[in-house]
Amino acid sequence: MLLEEHTGFVVRHMDIDFIRGARLDDQLTVKTYIEEFKKASLTFAQEIVDQQGVTIAKALVKVACIDNVKMKPKAIPSSILVELKHSDG
């Protein structure tokens, strides 16, 4: 559906805070929440925690909606916003 509408998403900006280290075999969980909805972008807040629930890292990820053909920003389709709002929290 998205490709047919020439719709894609790209990471526009990311801030990340590495709080603690982790090892290769550690089991980590990534928790993701939608922090902000805008007309053509979303900001996700992410938290990586270890098995004990200790936060390893935090990130804010701004994702922009683009027209894949024109490679320019476009409004997020309403069908996607409805799905995201229903899945939020």
PyMOL Python script that loads the backbone (N, CA, C, O; Angstrom):
from pymol import cmd

cmd.read_pdbstr("""\
ATOM      1  N   MET A   1       0.818  -1.191   0.000  1.00  0.00           N
ATOM      2  CA  MET A   1       0.000   0.000   0.000  1.00  0.00           C
ATOM      3  C   MET A   1       0.871   1.269   0.000  1.00  0.00           C
ATOM      4  O   MET A   1       0.636   2.176  -0.799  1.00  0.00           O
ATOM      5  N   LEU A   2       1.854   1.337   0.872  1.00  0.00           N
ATOM      6  CA  LEU A   2       2.690   2.539   0.941  1.00  0.00           C
ATOM      7  C   LEU A   2       3.444   2.777  -0.356  1.00  0.00           C
ATOM      8  O   LEU A   2       3.517   3.906  -0.841  1.00  0.00           O
ATOM      9  N   LEU A   3       4.006   1.709  -0.917  1.00  0.00           N
ATOM     10  CA  LEU A   3       4.761   1.873  -2.161  1.00  0.00           C
ATOM     11  C   LEU A   3       3.855   2.330  -3.301  1.00  0.00           C
ATOM     12  O   LEU A   3       4.263   3.132  -4.141  1.00  0.00           O
ATOM     13  N   GLU A   4       2.625   1.820  -3.327  1.00  0.00           N
ATOM     14  CA  GLU A   4       1.680   2.232  -4.363  1.00  0.00           C
ATOM     15  C   GLU A   4       1.344   3.716  -4.261  1.00  0.00           C
ATOM     16  O   GLU A   4       1.063   4.368  -5.266  1.00  0.00           O
ATOM     17  N   GLU A   5       1.376   4.239  -3.045  1.00  0.00           N
ATOM     18  CA  GLU A   5       1.092   5.663  -2.817  1.00  0.00           C
ATOM     19  C   GLU A   5       2.371   6.508  -2.837  1.00  0.00           C
ATOM     20  O   GLU A   5       2.335   7.700  -2.529  1.00  0.00           O
ATOM     21  N   HIS A   6       3.501   5.887  -3.201  1.00  0.00           N
ATOM     22  CA  HIS A   6       4.800   6.567  -3.230  1.00  0.00           C
ATOM     23  C   HIS A   6       5.148   7.177  -1.871  1.00  0.00           C
ATOM     24  O   HIS A   6       5.697   8.276  -1.791  1.00  0.00           O
ATOM     25  N   THR A   7       4.818   6.445  -0.806  1.00  0.00           N
ATOM     26  CA  THR A   7       5.038   6.935   0.549  1.00  0.00           C
ATOM     27  C   THR A   7       6.136   6.136   1.221  1.00  0.00           C
ATOM     28  O   THR A   7       6.156   4.907   1.165  1.00  0.00           O
ATOM     29  N   GLY A   8       7.054   6.856   1.862  1.00  0.00           N
ATOM     30  CA  GLY A   8       8.119   6.212   2.619  1.00  0.00           C
ATOM     31  C   GLY A   8       8.430   7.019   3.863  1.00  0.00           C
ATOM     32  O   GLY A   8       7.933   8.132   4.037  1.00  0.00           O
ATOM     33  N   PHE A   9       9.241   6.459   4.710  1.00  0.00           N
ATOM     34  CA  PHE A   9       9.658   7.137   5.934  1.00  0.00           C
ATOM     35  C   PHE A   9      11.176   7.090   6.038  1.00  0.00           C
ATOM     36  O   PHE A   9      11.799   6.070   5.743  1.00  0.00           O
ATOM     37  N   VAL A  10      11.758   8.197   6.459  1.00  0.00           N
ATOM     38  CA  VAL A  10      13.202   8.281   6.635  1.00  0.00           C
ATOM     39  C   VAL A  10      13.500   8.886   8.006  1.00  0.00           C
ATOM     40  O   VAL A  10      12.731   9.698   8.520  1.00  0.00           O
ATOM     41  N   VAL A  11      14.626   8.478   8.586  1.00  0.00           N
ATOM     42  CA  VAL A  11      15.056   9.084   9.840  1.00  0.00           C
ATOM     43  C   VAL A  11      15.609  10.463   9.511  1.00  0.00           C
ATOM     44  O   VAL A  11      16.555  10.597   8.735  1.00  0.00           O
ATOM     45  N   ARG A  12      15.014  11.473  10.104  1.00  0.00           N
ATOM     46  CA  ARG A  12      15.426  12.866   9.869  1.00  0.00           C
ATOM     47  C   ARG A  12      16.445  13.323  10.906  1.00  0.00           C
ATOM     48  O   ARG A  12      17.383  14.056  10.591  1.00  0.00           O
ATOM     49  N   HIS A  13      16.248  12.881  12.152  1.00  0.00           N
ATOM     50  CA  HIS A  13      17.141  13.305  13.235  1.00  0.00           C
ATOM     51  C   HIS A  13      17.073  12.277  14.358  1.00  0.00           C
ATOM     52  O   HIS A  13      16.041  11.645  14.582  1.00  0.00           O
ATOM     53  N   MET A  14      18.189  12.125  15.055  1.00  0.00           N
ATOM     54  CA  MET A  14      18.211  11.180  16.169  1.00  0.00           C
ATOM     55  C   MET A  14      19.135  11.694  17.257  1.00  0.00           C
ATOM     56  O   MET A  14      20.272  12.087  16.992  1.00  0.00           O
ATOM     57  N   ASP A  15      18.633  11.686  18.486  1.00  0.00           N
ATOM     58  CA  ASP A  15      19.437  11.981  19.673  1.00  0.00           C
ATOM     59  C   ASP A  15      19.477  10.714  20.497  1.00  0.00           C
ATOM     60  O   ASP A  15      18.439  10.106  20.758  1.00  0.00           O
ATOM     61  N   ILE A  16      20.668  10.309  20.911  1.00  0.00           N
ATOM     62  CA  ILE A  16      20.786   9.080  21.693  1.00  0.00           C
ATOM     63  C   ILE A  16      21.718   9.307  22.871  1.00  0.00           C
ATOM     64  O   ILE A  16      22.756   9.958  22.755  1.00  0.00           O
ATOM     65  N   ASP A  17      21.321   8.755  24.000  1.00  0.00           N
ATOM     66  CA  ASP A  17      22.108   8.855  25.225  1.00  0.00           C
ATOM     67  C   ASP A  17      22.455   7.437  25.663  1.00  0.00           C
ATOM     68  O   ASP A  17      21.583   6.683  26.095  1.00  0.00           O
ATOM     69  N   PHE A  18      23.727   7.081  25.550  1.00  0.00           N
ATOM     70  CA  PHE A  18      24.193   5.773  26.001  1.00  0.00           C
ATOM     71  C   PHE A  18      24.482   5.881  27.496  1.00  0.00           C
ATOM     72  O   PHE A  18      25.386   6.610  27.905  1.00  0.00           O
ATOM     73  N   ILE A  19      23.723   5.164  28.301  1.00  0.00           N
ATOM     74  CA  ILE A  19      23.808   5.286  29.748  1.00  0.00           C
ATOM     75  C   ILE A  19      24.718   4.227  30.362  1.00  0.00           C
ATOM     76  O   ILE A  19      25.541   4.534  31.225  1.00  0.00           O
ATOM     77  N   ARG A  20      24.574   3.002  29.925  1.00  0.00           N
ATOM     78  CA  ARG A  20      25.375   1.886  30.437  1.00  0.00           C
ATOM     79  C   ARG A  20      25.776   1.000  29.276  1.00  0.00           C
ATOM     80  O   ARG A  20      25.190   1.067  28.195  1.00  0.00           O
ATOM     81  N   GLY A  21      26.763   0.183  29.505  1.00  0.00           N
ATOM     82  CA  GLY A  21      27.207  -0.757  28.487  1.00  0.00           C
ATOM     83  C   GLY A  21      26.390  -2.043  28.514  1.00  0.00           C
ATOM     84  O   GLY A  21      25.729  -2.357  29.504  1.00  0.00           O
ATOM     85  N   ALA A  22      26.448  -2.766  27.425  1.00  0.00           N
ATOM     86  CA  ALA A  22      25.823  -4.084  27.313  1.00  0.00           C
ATOM     87  C   ALA A  22      26.819  -4.999  26.609  1.00  0.00           C
ATOM     88  O   ALA A  22      27.725  -4.540  25.914  1.00  0.00           O
ATOM     89  N   ARG A  23      26.634  -6.289  26.800  1.00  0.00           N
ATOM     90  CA  ARG A  23      27.513  -7.278  26.165  1.00  0.00           C
ATOM     91  C   ARG A  23      26.779  -7.950  25.010  1.00  0.00           C
ATOM     92  O   ARG A  23      25.556  -7.872  24.900  1.00  0.00           O
ATOM     93  N   LEU A  24      27.547  -8.606  24.160  1.00  0.00           N
ATOM     94  CA  LEU A  24      27.015  -9.205  22.941  1.00  0.00           C
ATOM     95  C   LEU A  24      25.835 -10.137  23.196  1.00  0.00           C
ATOM     96  O   LEU A  24      24.861 -10.087  22.445  1.00  0.00           O
ATOM     97  N   ASP A  25      25.879 -10.973  24.207  1.00  0.00           N
ATOM     98  CA  ASP A  25      24.813 -11.950  24.434  1.00  0.00           C
ATOM     99  C   ASP A  25      23.717 -11.470  25.380  1.00  0.00           C
ATOM    100  O   ASP A  25      22.813 -12.242  25.698  1.00  0.00           O
ATOM    101  N   ASP A  26      23.769 -10.217  25.840  1.00  0.00           N
ATOM    102  CA  ASP A  26      22.717  -9.701  26.728  1.00  0.00           C
ATOM    103  C   ASP A  26      21.380  -9.669  25.998  1.00  0.00           C
ATOM    104  O   ASP A  26      21.307  -9.342  24.814  1.00  0.00           O
ATOM    105  N   GLN A  27      20.325 -10.017  26.730  1.00  0.00           N
ATOM    106  CA  GLN A  27      18.973  -9.899  26.172  1.00  0.00           C
ATOM    107  C   GLN A  27      18.451  -8.514  26.529  1.00  0.00           C
ATOM    108  O   GLN A  27      18.293  -8.178  27.703  1.00  0.00           O
ATOM    109  N   LEU A  28      18.190  -7.723  25.505  1.00  0.00           N
ATOM    110  CA  LEU A  28      17.747  -6.349  25.696  1.00  0.00           C
ATOM    111  C   LEU A  28      16.353  -6.168  25.116  1.00  0.00           C
ATOM    112  O   LEU A  28      15.973  -6.854  24.168  1.00  0.00           O
ATOM    113  N   THR A  29      15.605  -5.252  25.682  1.00  0.00           N
ATOM    114  CA  THR A  29      14.271  -4.928  25.201  1.00  0.00           C
ATOM    115  C   THR A  29      14.258  -3.469  24.768  1.00  0.00           C
ATOM    116  O   THR A  29      14.761  -2.598  25.478  1.00  0.00           O
ATOM    117  N   VAL A  30      13.682  -3.209  23.601  1.00  0.00           N
ATOM    118  CA  VAL A  30      13.535  -1.845  23.119  1.00  0.00           C
ATOM    119  C   VAL A  30      12.075  -1.452  23.284  1.00  0.00           C
ATOM    120  O   VAL A  30      11.185  -2.047  22.675  1.00  0.00           O
ATOM    121  N   LYS A  31      11.842  -0.446  24.114  1.00  0.00           N
ATOM    122  CA  LYS A  31      10.489   0.087  24.316  1.00  0.00           C
ATOM    123  C   LYS A  31      10.371   1.344  23.471  1.00  0.00           C
ATOM    124  O   LYS A  31      11.236   2.219  23.516  1.00  0.00           O
ATOM    125  N   THR A  32       9.290   1.428  22.697  1.00  0.00           N
ATOM    126  CA  THR A  32       9.102   2.559  21.795  1.00  0.00           C
ATOM    127  C   THR A  32       7.730   3.182  22.021  1.00  0.00           C
ATOM    128  O   THR A  32       6.717   2.487  22.092  1.00  0.00           O
ATOM    129  N   TYR A  33       7.722   4.493  22.130  1.00  0.00           N
ATOM    130  CA  TYR A  33       6.487   5.254  22.320  1.00  0.00           C
ATOM    131  C   TYR A  33       6.471   6.393  21.312  1.00  0.00           C
ATOM    132  O   TYR A  33       7.517   6.935  20.955  1.00  0.00           O
ATOM    133  N   ILE A  34       5.283   6.748  20.862  1.00  0.00           N
ATOM    134  CA  ILE A  34       5.167   7.913  19.982  1.00  0.00           C
ATOM    135  C   ILE A  34       5.072   9.134  20.886  1.00  0.00           C
ATOM    136  O   ILE A  34       4.139   9.270  21.676  1.00  0.00           O
ATOM    137  N   GLU A  35       6.045  10.008  20.756  1.00  0.00           N
ATOM    138  CA  GLU A  35       6.090  11.201  21.587  1.00  0.00           C
ATOM    139  C   GLU A  35       5.381  12.381  20.942  1.00  0.00           C
ATOM    140  O   GLU A  35       4.788  13.204  21.638  1.00  0.00           O
ATOM    141  N   GLU A  36       5.437  12.472  19.613  1.00  0.00           N
ATOM    142  CA  GLU A  36       4.845  13.623  18.939  1.00  0.00           C
ATOM    143  C   GLU A  36       4.377  13.247  17.542  1.00  0.00           C
ATOM    144  O   GLU A  36       5.086  12.574  16.794  1.00  0.00           O
ATOM    145  N   PHE A  37       3.163  13.697  17.198  1.00  0.00           N
ATOM    146  CA  PHE A  37       2.619  13.565  15.848  1.00  0.00           C
ATOM    147  C   PHE A  37       2.634  14.946  15.209  1.00  0.00           C
ATOM    148  O   PHE A  37       2.188  15.916  15.821  1.00  0.00           O
ATOM    149  N   LYS A  38       3.135  15.043  13.999  1.00  0.00           N
ATOM    150  CA  LYS A  38       3.016  16.264  13.212  1.00  0.00           C
ATOM    151  C   LYS A  38       2.476  15.877  11.844  1.00  0.00           C
ATOM    152  O   LYS A  38       2.296  14.695  11.552  1.00  0.00           O
ATOM    153  N   LYS A  39       2.219  16.869  11.014  1.00  0.00           N
ATOM    154  CA  LYS A  39       1.613  16.612   9.703  1.00  0.00           C
ATOM    155  C   LYS A  39       2.455  15.668   8.845  1.00  0.00           C
ATOM    156  O   LYS A  39       1.916  14.774   8.192  1.00  0.00           O
ATOM    157  N   ALA A  40       3.778  15.866   8.846  1.00  0.00           N
ATOM    158  CA  ALA A  40       4.637  15.066   7.973  1.00  0.00           C
ATOM    159  C   ALA A  40       5.752  14.345   8.736  1.00  0.00           C
ATOM    160  O   ALA A  40       6.693  13.836   8.126  1.00  0.00           O
ATOM    161  N   SER A  41       5.648  14.300  10.077  1.00  0.00           N
ATOM    162  CA  SER A  41       6.691  13.613  10.838  1.00  0.00           C
ATOM    163  C   SER A  41       6.148  13.051  12.148  1.00  0.00           C
ATOM    164  O   SER A  41       5.090  13.448  12.638  1.00  0.00           O
ATOM    165  N   LEU A  42       6.904  12.126  12.684  1.00  0.00           N
ATOM    166  CA  LEU A  42       6.617  11.514  13.983  1.00  0.00           C
ATOM    167  C   LEU A  42       7.908  11.518  14.778  1.00  0.00           C
ATOM    168  O   LEU A  42       8.994  11.380  14.215  1.00  0.00           O
ATOM    169  N   THR A  43       7.788  11.675  16.091  1.00  0.00           N
ATOM    170  CA  THR A  43       8.948  11.534  16.946  1.00  0.00           C
ATOM    171  C   THR A  43       8.697  10.370  17.886  1.00  0.00           C
ATOM    172  O   THR A  43       7.705  10.337  18.614  1.00  0.00           O
ATOM    173  N   PHE A  44       9.618   9.413  17.854  1.00  0.00           N
ATOM    174  CA  PHE A  44       9.537   8.245  18.717  1.00  0.00           C
ATOM    175  C   PHE A  44      10.518   8.403  19.871  1.00  0.00           C
ATOM    176  O   PHE A  44      11.653   8.838  19.676  1.00  0.00           O
ATOM    177  N   ALA A  45      10.076   8.051  21.068  1.00  0.00           N
ATOM    178  CA  ALA A  45      10.977   7.963  22.214  1.00  0.00           C
ATOM    179  C   ALA A  45      11.268   6.482  22.403  1.00  0.00           C
ATOM    180  O   ALA A  45      10.348   5.666  22.453  1.00  0.00           O
ATOM    181  N   GLN A  46      12.536   6.138  22.507  1.00  0.00           N
ATOM    182  CA  GLN A  46      12.920   4.744  22.672  1.00  0.00           C
ATOM    183  C   GLN A  46      13.774   4.581  23.925  1.00  0.00           C
ATOM    184  O   GLN A  46      14.569   5.450  24.282  1.00  0.00           O
ATOM    185  N   GLU A  47      13.583   3.448  24.572  1.00  0.00           N
ATOM    186  CA  GLU A  47      14.377   3.118  25.754  1.00  0.00           C
ATOM    187  C   GLU A  47      14.815   1.664  25.621  1.00  0.00           C
ATOM    188  O   GLU A  47      13.994   0.783  25.366  1.00  0.00           O
ATOM    189  N   ILE A  48      16.104   1.420  25.795  1.00  0.00           N
ATOM    190  CA  ILE A  48      16.634   0.062  25.760  1.00  0.00           C
ATOM    191  C   ILE A  48      16.925  -0.340  27.200  1.00  0.00           C
ATOM    192  O   ILE A  48      17.663   0.341  27.912  1.00  0.00           O
ATOM    193  N   VAL A  49      16.329  -1.469  27.621  1.00  0.00           N
ATOM    194  CA  VAL A  49      16.513  -1.946  28.999  1.00  0.00           C
ATOM    195  C   VAL A  49      17.045  -3.371  28.991  1.00  0.00           C
ATOM    196  O   VAL A  49      16.795  -4.136  28.060  1.00  0.00           O
ATOM    197  N   ASP A  50      17.788  -3.721  30.054  1.00  0.00           N
ATOM    198  CA  ASP A  50      18.297  -5.086  30.176  1.00  0.00           C
ATOM    199  C   ASP A  50      17.278  -5.965  30.889  1.00  0.00           C
ATOM    200  O   ASP A  50      16.176  -5.511  31.195  1.00  0.00           O
ATOM    201  N   GLN A  51      17.632  -7.214  31.155  1.00  0.00           N
ATOM    202  CA  GLN A  51      16.708  -8.172  31.766  1.00  0.00           C
ATOM    203  C   GLN A  51      16.269  -7.760  33.171  1.00  0.00           C
ATOM    204  O   GLN A  51      15.211  -8.181  33.637  1.00  0.00           O
ATOM    205  N   GLN A  52      17.066  -6.952  33.837  1.00  0.00           N
ATOM    206  CA  GLN A  52      16.712  -6.485  35.180  1.00  0.00           C
ATOM    207  C   GLN A  52      15.886  -5.198  35.132  1.00  0.00           C
ATOM    208  O   GLN A  52      15.504  -4.670  36.176  1.00  0.00           O
ATOM    209  N   GLY A  53      15.614  -4.698  33.948  1.00  0.00           N
ATOM    210  CA  GLY A  53      14.849  -3.464  33.798  1.00  0.00           C
ATOM    211  C   GLY A  53      15.685  -2.207  33.898  1.00  0.00           C
ATOM    212  O   GLY A  53      15.145  -1.104  33.985  1.00  0.00           O
ATOM    213  N   VAL A  54      17.013  -2.365  33.885  1.00  0.00           N
ATOM    214  CA  VAL A  54      17.911  -1.219  33.960  1.00  0.00           C
ATOM    215  C   VAL A  54      18.044  -0.590  32.574  1.00  0.00           C
ATOM    216  O   VAL A  54      18.270  -1.288  31.585  1.00  0.00           O
ATOM    217  N   THR A  55      17.904   0.723  32.515  1.00  0.00           N
ATOM    218  CA  THR A  55      17.995   1.432  31.244  1.00  0.00           C
ATOM    219  C   THR A  55      19.438   1.480  30.760  1.00  0.00           C
ATOM    220  O   THR A  55      20.334   1.926  31.477  1.00  0.00           O
ATOM    221  N   ILE A  56      19.646   1.020  29.547  1.00  0.00           N
ATOM    222  CA  ILE A  56      20.961   1.003  28.908  1.00  0.00           C
ATOM    223  C   ILE A  56      21.144   2.249  28.033  1.00  0.00           C
ATOM    224  O   ILE A  56      22.225   2.838  27.999  1.00  0.00           O
ATOM    225  N   ALA A  57      20.081   2.641  27.330  1.00  0.00           N
ATOM    226  CA  ALA A  57      20.154   3.793  26.435  1.00  0.00           C
ATOM    227  C   ALA A  57      18.762   4.384  26.236  1.00  0.00           C
ATOM    228  O   ALA A  57      17.750   3.701  26.395  1.00  0.00           O
ATOM    229  N   LYS A  58      18.737   5.664  25.886  1.00  0.00           N
ATOM    230  CA  LYS A  58      17.492   6.357  25.541  1.00  0.00           C
ATOM    231  C   LYS A  58      17.721   7.100  24.229  1.00  0.00           C
ATOM    232  O   LYS A  58      18.818   7.589  23.960  1.00  0.00           O
ATOM    233  N   ALA A  59      16.673   7.175  23.422  1.00  0.00           N
ATOM    234  CA  ALA A  59      16.808   7.875  22.144  1.00  0.00           C
ATOM    235  C   ALA A  59      15.514   8.581  21.775  1.00  0.00           C
ATOM    236  O   ALA A  59      14.423   8.142  22.138  1.00  0.00           O
ATOM    237  N   LEU A  60      15.654   9.676  21.051  1.00  0.00           N
ATOM    238  CA  LEU A  60      14.538  10.340  20.392  1.00  0.00           C
ATOM    239  C   LEU A  60      14.812  10.258  18.901  1.00  0.00           C
ATOM    240  O   LEU A  60      15.875  10.668  18.435  1.00  0.00           O
ATOM    241  N   VAL A  61      13.851   9.727  18.152  1.00  0.00           N
ATOM    242  CA  VAL A  61      14.038   9.516  16.721  1.00  0.00           C
ATOM    243  C   VAL A  61      12.931  10.243  15.966  1.00  0.00           C
ATOM    244  O   VAL A  61      11.755   9.907  16.106  1.00  0.00           O
ATOM    245  N   LYS A  62      13.307  11.239  15.165  1.00  0.00           N
ATOM    246  CA  LYS A  62      12.336  11.954  14.344  1.00  0.00           C
ATOM    247  C   LYS A  62      12.322  11.313  12.960  1.00  0.00           C
ATOM    248  O   LYS A  62      13.354  11.223  12.295  1.00  0.00           O
ATOM    249  N   VAL A  63      11.142  10.870  12.537  1.00  0.00           N
ATOM    250  CA  VAL A  63      10.964  10.191  11.261  1.00  0.00           C
ATOM    251  C   VAL A  63      10.076  11.056  10.376  1.00  0.00           C
ATOM    252  O   VAL A  63       8.992  11.471  10.788  1.00  0.00           O
ATOM    253  N   ALA A  64      10.535  11.325   9.166  1.00  0.00           N
ATOM    254  CA  ALA A  64       9.775  12.146   8.227  1.00  0.00           C
ATOM    255  C   ALA A  64       9.111  11.273   7.171  1.00  0.00           C
ATOM    256  O   ALA A  64       9.677  10.278   6.718  1.00  0.00           O
ATOM    257  N   CYS A  65       7.910  11.661   6.795  1.00  0.00           N
ATOM    258  CA  CYS A  65       7.192  11.000   5.710  1.00  0.00           C
ATOM    259  C   CYS A  65       7.590  11.703   4.409  1.00  0.00           C
ATOM    260  O   CYS A  65       7.599  12.932   4.331  1.00  0.00           O
ATOM    261  N   ILE A  66       7.916  10.903   3.393  1.00  0.00           N
ATOM    262  CA  ILE A  66       8.329  11.481   2.110  1.00  0.00           C
ATOM    263  C   ILE A  66       7.585  10.829   0.947  1.00  0.00           C
ATOM    264  O   ILE A  66       7.065   9.718   1.052  1.00  0.00           O
ATOM    265  N   ASP A  67       7.555  11.550  -0.147  1.00  0.00           N
ATOM    266  CA  ASP A  67       7.103  11.015  -1.428  1.00  0.00           C
ATOM    267  C   ASP A  67       8.332  10.332  -2.030  1.00  0.00           C
ATOM    268  O   ASP A  67       9.329  10.996  -2.313  1.00  0.00           O
ATOM    269  N   ASN A  68       8.270   9.017  -2.228  1.00  0.00           N
ATOM    270  CA  ASN A  68       9.423   8.248  -2.713  1.00  0.00           C
ATOM    271  C   ASN A  68       9.860   8.615  -4.126  1.00  0.00           C
ATOM    272  O   ASN A  68      11.014   8.393  -4.492  1.00  0.00           O
ATOM    273  N   VAL A  69       8.964   9.166  -4.911  1.00  0.00           N
ATOM    274  CA  VAL A  69       9.308   9.536  -6.283  1.00  0.00           C
ATOM    275  C   VAL A  69       9.943  10.920  -6.325  1.00  0.00           C
ATOM    276  O   VAL A  69      10.999  11.111  -6.929  1.00  0.00           O
ATOM    277  N   LYS A  70       9.293  11.881  -5.680  1.00  0.00           N
ATOM    278  CA  LYS A  70       9.784  13.260  -5.673  1.00  0.00           C
ATOM    279  C   LYS A  70      10.882  13.485  -4.641  1.00  0.00           C
ATOM    280  O   LYS A  70      11.610  14.475  -4.705  1.00  0.00           O
ATOM    281  N   MET A  71      10.997  12.560  -3.689  1.00  0.00           N
ATOM    282  CA  MET A  71      11.971  12.674  -2.593  1.00  0.00           C
ATOM    283  C   MET A  71      11.782  13.986  -1.825  1.00  0.00           C
ATOM    284  O   MET A  71      12.741  14.683  -1.492  1.00  0.00           O
ATOM    285  N   LYS A  72      10.510  14.293  -1.559  1.00  0.00           N
ATOM    286  CA  LYS A  72      10.159  15.501  -0.816  1.00  0.00           C
ATOM    287  C   LYS A  72       9.193  15.119   0.301  1.00  0.00           C
ATOM    288  O   LYS A  72       8.505  14.102   0.215  1.00  0.00           O
ATOM    289  N   PRO A  73       9.145  15.954   1.367  1.00  0.00           N
ATOM    290  CA  PRO A  73       8.207  15.670   2.463  1.00  0.00           C
ATOM    291  C   PRO A  73       6.767  15.668   1.978  1.00  0.00           C
ATOM    292  O   PRO A  73       6.409  16.393   1.049  1.00  0.00           O
ATOM    293  N   LYS A  74       5.950  14.848   2.616  1.00  0.00           N
ATOM    294  CA  LYS A  74       4.516  14.829   2.334  1.00  0.00           C
ATOM    295  C   LYS A  74       3.775  14.511   3.624  1.00  0.00           C
ATOM    296  O   LYS A  74       4.357  13.985   4.573  1.00  0.00           O
ATOM    297  N   ALA A  75       2.519  14.825   3.650  1.00  0.00           N
ATOM    298  CA  ALA A  75       1.696  14.549   4.828  1.00  0.00           C
ATOM    299  C   ALA A  75       1.598  13.045   5.047  1.00  0.00           C
ATOM    300  O   ALA A  75       1.515  12.265   4.098  1.00  0.00           O
ATOM    301  N   ILE A  76       1.609  12.659   6.306  1.00  0.00           N
ATOM    302  CA  ILE A  76       1.439  11.243   6.647  1.00  0.00           C
ATOM    303  C   ILE A  76       0.006  10.855   6.293  1.00  0.00           C
ATOM    304  O   ILE A  76      -0.933  11.540   6.698  1.00  0.00           O
ATOM    305  N   PRO A  77      -0.179   9.757   5.539  1.00  0.00           N
ATOM    306  CA  PRO A  77      -1.535   9.332   5.186  1.00  0.00           C
ATOM    307  C   PRO A  77      -2.385   9.098   6.437  1.00  0.00           C
ATOM    308  O   PRO A  77      -1.910   8.560   7.437  1.00  0.00           O
ATOM    309  N   SER A  78      -3.642   9.513   6.357  1.00  0.00           N
ATOM    310  CA  SER A  78      -4.536   9.402   7.520  1.00  0.00           C
ATOM    311  C   SER A  78      -4.700   7.958   7.969  1.00  0.00           C
ATOM    312  O   SER A  78      -4.874   7.707   9.161  1.00  0.00           O
ATOM    313  N   SER A  79      -4.649   7.002   7.045  1.00  0.00           N
ATOM    314  CA  SER A  79      -4.791   5.594   7.423  1.00  0.00           C
ATOM    315  C   SER A  79      -3.658   5.151   8.350  1.00  0.00           C
ATOM    316  O   SER A  79      -3.868   4.338   9.249  1.00  0.00           O
ATOM    317  N   ILE A  80      -2.470   5.683   8.130  1.00  0.00           N
ATOM    318  CA  ILE A  80      -1.327   5.342   8.979  1.00  0.00           C
ATOM    319  C   ILE A  80      -1.463   6.019  10.332  1.00  0.00           C
ATOM    320  O   ILE A  80      -1.196   5.405  11.365  1.00  0.00           O
ATOM    321  N   LEU A  81      -1.878   7.281  10.334  1.00  0.00           N
ATOM    322  CA  LEU A  81      -2.062   7.991  11.608  1.00  0.00           C
ATOM    323  C   LEU A  81      -3.101   7.295  12.477  1.00  0.00           C
ATOM    324  O   LEU A  81      -2.919   7.185  13.689  1.00  0.00           O
ATOM    325  N   VAL A  82      -4.177   6.829  11.875  1.00  0.00           N
ATOM    326  CA  VAL A  82      -5.220   6.123  12.638  1.00  0.00           C
ATOM    327  C   VAL A  82      -4.639   4.878  13.275  1.00  0.00           C
ATOM    328  O   VAL A  82      -4.883   4.620  14.454  1.00  0.00           O
ATOM    329  N   GLU A  83      -3.871   4.097  12.521  1.00  0.00           N
ATOM    330  CA  GLU A  83      -3.258   2.879  13.055  1.00  0.00           C
ATOM    331  C   GLU A  83      -2.292   3.201  14.187  1.00  0.00           C
ATOM    332  O   GLU A  83      -2.307   2.541  15.226  1.00  0.00           O
ATOM    333  N   LEU A  84      -1.459   4.206  13.989  1.00  0.00           N
ATOM    334  CA  LEU A  84      -0.481   4.559  15.016  1.00  0.00           C
ATOM    335  C   LEU A  84      -1.144   5.074  16.287  1.00  0.00           C
ATOM    336  O   LEU A  84      -0.710   4.742  17.390  1.00  0.00           O
ATOM    337  N   LYS A  85      -2.184   5.875  16.144  1.00  0.00           N
ATOM    338  CA  LYS A  85      -2.881   6.420  17.310  1.00  0.00           C
ATOM    339  C   LYS A  85      -3.590   5.317  18.081  1.00  0.00           C
ATOM    340  O   LYS A  85      -3.677   5.378  19.307  1.00  0.00           O
ATOM    341  N   HIS A  86      -4.100   4.303  17.374  1.00  0.00           N
ATOM    342  CA  HIS A  86      -4.770   3.190  18.050  1.00  0.00           C
ATOM    343  C   HIS A  86      -3.783   2.270  18.739  1.00  0.00           C
ATOM    344  O   HIS A  86      -4.130   1.617  19.724  1.00  0.00           O
ATOM    345  N   SER A  87      -2.546   2.207  18.235  1.00  0.00           N
ATOM    346  CA  SER A  87      -1.552   1.325  18.835  1.00  0.00           C
ATOM    347  C   SER A  87      -0.783   2.016  19.952  1.00  0.00           C
ATOM    348  O   SER A  87      -0.073   1.353  20.709  1.00  0.00           O
ATOM    349  N   ASP A  88      -0.908   3.323  20.070  1.00  0.00           N
ATOM    350  CA  ASP A  88      -0.173   4.094  21.077  1.00  0.00           C
ATOM    351  C   ASP A  88      -0.774   3.870  22.450  1.00  0.00           C
ATOM    352  O   ASP A  88      -1.943   4.155  22.713  1.00  0.00           O
ATOM    353  N   GLY A  89       0.085   3.346  23.313  1.00  0.00           N
ATOM    354  CA  GLY A  89      -0.162   3.192  24.609  1.00  0.00           C
ATOM    355  C   GLY A  89      -1.024   2.721  25.523  1.00  0.00           C
ATOM    356  O   GLY A  89      -0.773   2.831  26.723  1.00  0.00           O
TER     357      GLY A  89
END
""", "prot")
cmd.dss("prot")
cmd.show_as("cartoon", "prot")
cmd.util.cbc("prot")
cmd.orient("prot")
